[in-house]
Amino acid sequence: MEIKIEQLVKRHGPREILNIPEYHFCGNAIHQISGSNGAGKTTLFEILSLLDDEYQGSVFFAGSNIKKLAKDGTLVTQVFQKPVMLNRTARENLMYPLKLKKVPQGVIEERLKFYLDYLPLGFLLDQKATHLSMGEAQKVSLIRGLLMNTPILLLDEPFSAMDRTSRDDSIKMLLEHQKLNQTTILLISHRELEHPTMKQNYLEGGRLHHEIS
């Protein structure tokens, strides 16, 4: 699902946070977004995740203005850098959103097995999610986001607290998910390109560029 931005301006009081005259994220791809702190990345994600509609200009998902789209969780999922965990086991945290959508238990188990083959959680599945380390919680949060299988997935520094092996395994999992589901993924990261197949974008001073100059 392609994302198109036209004349987007977002202000907090007198301060201009975003000013994007025109930009296009092609569908069926992973787009990495880099930029310094305060560049506007979080604000952009708040708009794209349908949490903020107080802005000037327009944003379109596959040609439809997002202000007219239903906020029912079927189009976009956001995974935060600091995961929000329910006071339940990691397994229950993974399954909870799909149970709310009345996805059959067998389907949930089948989806979950696919991701756990890439990023095994082992004994962590039966631990209270609120007792997990930040890196462990990020693994749970990432898999939970992928399980939602929405056309658009927003990832805000999803690997920042993971060790190198977990990061590499997570990227493999993410690439396979994108390939199989043709998901449009936007990934915020302060690192160089997480993988050479990802498209590089740079946000600075509220403006988006397709590559770092």
N, C-alpha and C positions, 0 to 999 in steps of 0.2 A: 504494500500500500504506500503510494508516494505521499510525501508531505511537501506542501508548497506554502511559502510565506510571502505576503505582499504588504508592504508599507507598515510593518509591525513596529509600533512604538509603545514602550512600557515605562511609566514613571512611578517613582515612589516620592510623592510630594514634588519638590522642584527638581529632584535628581532624575535624570534620564538613565534608565537601566539598560534598555534595549532599543536599538534603532536599526532595523533590518529592512532595507527598501525592497529587496527581492531575494529569495533563496529557495533552493529546491533540493530535497533529499529524495533520491530515486528509491523506488520500492524494491523489495527483495534484495537487500544489501545491509551490511553492517557499517555504520558511520561512526567513527570515533571523533569526539569533540574535545579539543584541548583548549587551554586558556588559563590565565592567571586567576588567583583568587579575586572575587569581586567582579569578574568579567561579565557576569549575567547568566552563567550556565544553569544555576538552580532556578532562576526566574523563568528562563526559557522552558525548562522541564515542567514547571508548574502550569504554564500555559498549555503545553503539548499534552499533559496528562489530564486536561480538562478541569483542573482545580482552580484556575484563575481566568476569568473572562473580562477583567477590567483592563482593557488595553485598546489602543487604536490600531486600525489595520485589520487584516484578515489572515487566517490560517486555514488551510484546506487539507483534509485527508481524502485522497482519491477523488478530488474535485468537489467535495462537500465541505461547506463552511463548518468548522468545528463548534461554533456557537449554536448550531442547529441540530447537533448530534446528541443522542441520548447518553447520559452519564451513567450507564448501567454496567460498566466494567467489561464490555464485550469487545471494545476496540483497542484499548491501550492499557498496559500494565506498567507500573513503575516499581523498580527495585532500588531501595535507598542504600546509601553508604552505611548508615547506622541502622541495622535492621530493627524492626518493631516485632517483638515476639509475644505471643499469648502465653499466659502462665500454664502451659500444657507441655506435653512431650514434643520433641522435634517432629516426630511422625504426625502427631495431631496437628501441629502447625502447618505441615506440608499439605495435609488433606483438607483442612478446614475450609479454605475458599472454594474448593471444588464441591464439597458437600453442601455449601450454601447454594451453589448453582444446581444442586440435585443431580450431579454427575454420578452414574452408577458406580458402586464400590469396585466392581471388576475393572472398569475403565480406569479408575483412579490408580489401582494397583499396577495395571499394565503400564500406564504413563510413568509412574514413579520408578518402576524397575528400569526403564530405559535410561533415566537420568542417573540413577544410582550405579549403573554399570560404568558410567564415566567418572562419577564423583562419589565413591562409596562413603557412607557415613557410619556404617557398622553400629557399634554400641551407642553412638550418639543419638540414634533414632529414638531410644527409649529414655533418654535423659530429659529433664525439664529444660525447655529451650531458653528460659531465663537464666539458667546456670551455665550456658555455653560461653566459650571465649568469643571475642569479636570475630576472629577468623572462622570459627565453627558456625557462628550465627550467620555470617555472610554466605556460607555454603548453603545452609538451609533456606535463606532468603532468596538466593539465586535460583535454586531448584523450584521453590514455590512460585516464583515469577514465571519460569519457563512452563510449569504445569498449567498455568492459566491459558497458554497458547492463543494469545490475542494477536491480531495482525501487526500491531505496533508494540515494541518493548523498549522501555526507557531504563537504562542502567546507569546509576550515579556512583562511580568509583566502586564497583561491586567486588573487586579483588583486593582492595587496599590493605586489608589486614590478613590476607592469606599468605601462607608460605609459598615458595616458588613452585613446588610440585603441585599444590592445590590450584595455584593460578594457572599453570599450564593445562592441567586436567579440566579446569573450568572453561578455558578458552576452547579446547577441543569439543567439549560438550555444547558450548554456545554455537560454534561453527556448524556442528551437525544439526542442531535444532533449527538454525536458520536455513540450512540447505533443504531439510525435509519439509519445513512448514512455510518457506518463502516469506519469513517474517522480516519486517523492516525494523532494524535495531539501531538505536542511538545510544552510544556508550561514552560517558564522560570519563576521561582519564588524563592525569597529568604526565603520564609516561610518553615515550615515543610510541609509535604504532604498536598496539598489542599483538597484531598479526598482519602480515603483508597484504592479505586480501581485504582488510578493512579500508574504507575510504576516509581520508584525513580531512578534518574540518577544524578551523581555528576560530575561537570567539574571543575578541578583545575589544574593550571599550564599547560593549553592546553590539558589535558588528560581527557578522559571520563571514569567513573566507574559506575557500575550498582547500587551501593548503597553507602551511607556514611559510612565509616569505623570508 
